[in-house]
């Protein structure tokens, strides 16, 4: 595989922009905040619940690693679960530096230890995102069913204005582009520069198509449920650490994971700022729906975010830093094995 030259200026600019996003959203979240209330809440928090939540956070990594193995198998690549785990961990670590860079870093890391073509593994990663979106929509459906008032309040407080026409236009363009790709694929493949791009996109589609070729569909569904149940408990159990939120119901947990996921979608470094703001608005909405003070809800939302987000980042850092020597060791083993064969 050819190594692409990196543009350090582009990387620095991306990091600066993501930090600017983080700073802006954090400023919005902390605007008018009474730090004494949050400091007091953090001081009396029961961090044993946070420890329980971290177990589920790490468990989600393991379920995702095994599921990725199932997705790569139809393309003839049987990888080890450990290499899958450390490649995923490395990808999440990269996301802390440059948002959305983790997907490529993860596919590249796997190529280094298992020689799975980047385009094909990247296709399965895109497929993962599609499956994750479906699961998130499932949680959204449960939230709409049980916490409709909170969803409506969150929408009104967030200031987000969803334009269905724009969404329809984007989907139409993507659909037309996909059809055009398959119609003109053979012709474009013969063009020197475009040929490589066509080959890469073709590999992505092959990765996406693995969903129809899975040998163990039952296990795929089971591990997918395992991932999202782990995400749910990693988010919900933190609520029990705070006296003000320890009475939150299972339905409240559905709402929290939906709002938290929306906050993490924004390309801010490690979700900093965006996640905090989302939790502030989210808990305000929950407290309003319970007939409680919106101001107290905002303060508790920020307190929750100051526990939950550092927990997520710590897991990413620990798992990611461990992945570096583990992947290096696996690469050495792969190279040694190749030399013996030759």
HUMO-V349713 format. One record per residue. RES is the residue in one letter. SS is DSSP state (H for helix, E for strand, C for the rest). PHI is phi in radians with two decimals (none if undefined). D_LAST is the distance of its C-alpha to the last C-alpha in Angstrom with 2 decimals. Layout:
{{RES SS PHI D_LAST} {RES SS PHI D_LAST}}
This chain:
{{X C none 18.65} {X C -1.36 21.20} {X C -1.56 23.09} {X C -1.56 26.80} {X C -1.26 29.23} {X C -1.61 31.51} {X C -1.77 35.25} {X H -1.09 36.62} {X H -1.12 40.18} {X H -1.13 39.51} {X H -1.12 37.95} {X H -1.10 40.94} {X H -1.11 43.38} {X H -1.10 41.91} {X H -1.11 42.20} {X H -1.09 45.75} {X H -1.12 46.80} {X H -1.16 45.45} {X H -1.20 47.27} {X H -1.12 50.37} {X H -1.02 50.21} {X H -1.04 49.89} {X H -1.10 52.80} {X H -1.13 55.00} {X H -1.21 54.59} {X H -1.18 55.00} {X H -1.08 58.22} {X H -1.10 59.47} {X H -1.17 58.67} {X H -1.55 60.41} {X C -1.03 63.35} {X C 1.26 66.61} {X C -1.47 64.90} {X C -1.63 66.77} {X H -1.12 64.21} {X H -1.11 66.52} {X H -1.13 66.18} {X H -1.18 62.37} {X H -1.07 62.31} {X H -1.18 64.64} {X H -1.16 62.58} {X H -1.16 59.33} {X H -1.20 61.17} {X C -1.73 62.36} {X C -1.21 59.13} {X C -1.67 57.66} {X C -1.38 54.03} {X H -1.13 53.18} {X H -1.15 52.96} {X H -1.16 50.49} {X H -1.10 48.28} {X H -1.07 48.47} {X H -1.09 47.58} {X H -1.13 44.46} {X H -1.06 43.15} {X H -1.22 43.32} {X H -1.08 41.77} {X H -1.27 38.62} {X H -1.07 38.70} {X H -1.08 38.50} {X H -1.05 35.11} {X H -1.15 33.76} {X H -1.08 35.28} {X H -1.17 33.85} {X H -1.12 30.32} {X H -1.16 30.54} {X H -1.13 32.18} {X H -1.10 29.47} {X H -1.03 26.94} {X H -1.09 29.33} {X H -1.32 29.49} {X H -1.45 25.76} {X H -1.02 25.30} {X C -1.07 27.02} {X C -1.61 24.45} {X C 1.52 21.64} {X C -2.07 20.59} {X C -1.71 21.26} {X C -1.79 21.11} {X C -1.39 22.38} {X H -1.10 26.03} {X H -1.19 25.52} {X H -1.12 23.12} {X H -1.13 25.68} {X H -1.06 28.51} {X H -1.27 27.22} {X H -1.17 26.31} {X H -1.10 29.87} {X H -1.09 31.35} {X H -1.15 29.72} {X H -1.08 31.13} {X H -1.13 34.57} {X H -1.09 34.43} {X H -1.13 33.83} {X H -1.11 36.81} {X H -1.27 38.98} {X H -1.62 38.31} {X C -2.12 38.19} {X C -0.96 39.63} {X C 1.24 37.52} {X C -1.47 34.41} {X H -1.14 32.94} {X H -1.10 31.85} {X H -1.19 29.50} {X H -1.07 28.37} {X H -1.14 27.66} {X H -1.14 25.57} {X H -1.17 23.63} {X H -1.10 23.11} {X H -1.16 21.77} {X H -1.06 19.25} {X H -1.14 17.99} {X H -1.93 17.41} {X H -2.22 16.96} {X C 1.03 15.96} {X C -1.43 19.22} {X C -0.90 20.62} {X H -1.04 23.53} {X H -1.10 26.02} {X H -1.24 25.62} {X H -1.19 25.86} {X H -1.14 28.68} {X H -1.09 30.45} {X H -1.21 30.49} {X H -1.18 31.88} {X H -1.09 34.65} {X H -1.05 35.30} {X H -0.99 35.67} {X H -1.11 38.27} {X H -1.13 40.14} {X H -1.11 40.22} {X H -1.07 41.32} {X H -1.10 44.06} {X H -1.09 45.29} {X H -1.13 45.44} {X H -1.14 47.28} {X H -1.15 49.71} {X H -1.10 50.26} {X H -1.13 51.29} {X H -1.10 53.43} {X H -1.08 55.12} {X H -1.12 55.90} {X H -1.18 57.22} {X H -1.10 59.42} {X H -1.24 60.72} {X H -1.82 61.59} {X C -2.31 61.90} {X H -1.03 63.16} {X H -1.05 65.69} {X H -1.20 63.05} {X H -1.07 60.79} {X H -1.09 63.80} {X H -1.14 64.78} {X H -1.09 61.25} {X H -1.05 61.17} {X H -1.23 64.58} {X H -1.37 63.73} {X H -1.26 60.32} {X C 1.34 61.78} {X C -1.33 58.92} {X C -2.07 60.14} {X C -1.50 57.98} {X C -1.75 58.64} {X H -1.09 57.74} {X H -1.15 58.05} {X H -1.17 55.32} {X H -1.09 52.98} {X H -1.11 53.77} {X H -1.12 53.13} {X H -1.08 49.67} {X H -1.13 48.72} {X H -1.16 50.09} {X H -1.13 48.09} {X H -1.10 44.84} {X H -1.14 45.67} {X H -1.15 46.56} {X H -1.13 43.38} {X H -1.13 41.25} {X H -1.10 43.17} {X H -1.08 42.91} {X H -1.06 39.13} {X H -1.23 38.69} {X H -1.21 41.38} {X H -1.82 39.99} {X H -1.00 36.25} {X H -1.11 35.35} {X H -1.19 37.50} {X H -1.20 36.22} {X H -1.13 32.55} {X C -1.50 33.20} {X C -1.39 34.59} {X H -0.80 32.01} {X H -1.32 32.63} {X H -1.20 33.81} {X H -1.00 30.89} {X H -1.16 28.55} {X H -1.17 31.32} {X H -1.06 31.90} {X H -1.09 28.23} {X H -1.15 28.34} {X H -1.12 31.68} {X H -1.07 30.53} {X H -1.13 27.71} {X H -1.11 30.42} {X H -1.11 32.61} {X H -1.14 29.83} {X H -1.14 29.56} {X H -1.13 33.36} {X H -1.25 33.48} {X H -1.09 31.55} {X H -1.06 34.97} {X H -1.54 35.96} {X C -1.92 32.83} {X C -1.02 32.81} {X C -1.40 32.47} {X C -2.18 34.37} {X H -1.08 37.11} {X H -1.06 39.26} {X H -1.14 36.75} {X H -1.03 36.26} {X H -1.13 40.04} {X H -1.09 40.31} {X H -1.23 37.80} {X H -1.11 39.43} {X H -1.08 42.76} {X H -1.06 41.29} {X H -1.07 40.18} {X H -1.36 43.61} {X H -1.17 45.63} {X H -1.14 43.80} {X H -1.02 44.60} {X H -1.05 48.17} {X H -1.22 48.72} {X H -1.09 47.00} {X H -1.49 49.63} {X H -1.26 52.58} {X H -1.13 52.53} {X H -1.09 52.99} {X H -1.02 56.41} {X H -1.27 57.59} {X H -1.30 57.03} {X C -1.91 60.02} {X H -0.98 63.53} {X H -1.23 64.45} {X H -2.11 61.62} {X C -1.22 61.29} {X C -1.71 63.37} {X C -1.11 61.05} {X C -1.53 60.49} {X H -1.05 57.36} {X H -1.11 58.43} {X H -1.09 58.57} {X H -1.11 54.95} {X H -1.02 54.08} {X H -1.10 55.84} {X H -1.09 54.14} {X H -1.20 50.57} {X H -1.16 51.46} {X H -1.13 53.08} {X H -1.10 50.30} {X H -1.12 47.63} {X H -1.07 49.74} {X H -1.16 49.94} {X H -1.36 46.18} {X H -1.18 45.62} {X C -1.12 47.28} {X C -1.28 44.78} {X C -1.89 46.11} {X H -0.93 43.91} {X H 1.12 43.24} {X H 1.34 46.16} {X C -1.08 48.55} {X C 1.54 51.97} {X H -1.14 51.32} {X H -1.15 50.77} {X H -1.07 53.78} {X H -1.16 55.98} {X H -1.07 54.92} {X H -1.18 55.79} {X H -1.07 59.08} {X H -1.15 60.12} {X H -1.08 58.71} {X H -1.25 60.66} {X H -1.05 63.73} {X H -1.10 63.54} {X H -1.10 63.15} {X H -1.16 66.06} {X H -1.11 68.25} {X H -1.15 67.55} {X C -1.63 68.62} {X C 1.36 71.81} {X C -1.87 70.72} {X C -1.20 70.69} {X H -1.16 68.16} {X H -1.11 68.22} {X H -1.12 67.28} {X H -1.06 64.54} {X H -1.10 63.08} {X H -1.15 63.18} {X H -1.23 61.54} {X H -1.11 58.87} {X H -1.19 57.98} {X H -1.05 58.12} {X H -1.01 55.74} {X H -1.15 53.37} {X H -1.31 53.47} {X H -1.77 52.16} {X H -1.17 49.83} {X H -1.16 48.04} {X H -1.01 47.27} {X H -1.08 45.96} {X H -1.08 43.54} {X H -1.17 42.46} {X H -1.08 42.04} {X H -1.08 39.74} {X H -1.07 37.69} {X H -1.17 37.54} {X H -1.11 36.74} {X H -1.13 34.06} {X H -1.17 32.65} {X H -1.21 32.58} {X H -1.16 30.94} {X H -1.11 28.25} {X H -1.09 27.13} {X H -1.21 25.81} {X H -1.16 24.61} {X H -1.21 22.49} {X H -1.09 21.22} {X H -1.13 20.22} {X H -1.17 18.51} {X H -1.14 16.56} {X H -1.06 15.39} {X H -1.14 14.38} {X H -1.16 12.50} {X H -1.16 10.63} {X H -1.08 9.97} {X H -1.13 8.81} {X H -1.18 6.32} {X H -1.13 5.09} {X H -1.11 5.45} {X H -1.12 3.81} {X C -1.29 0.00}}
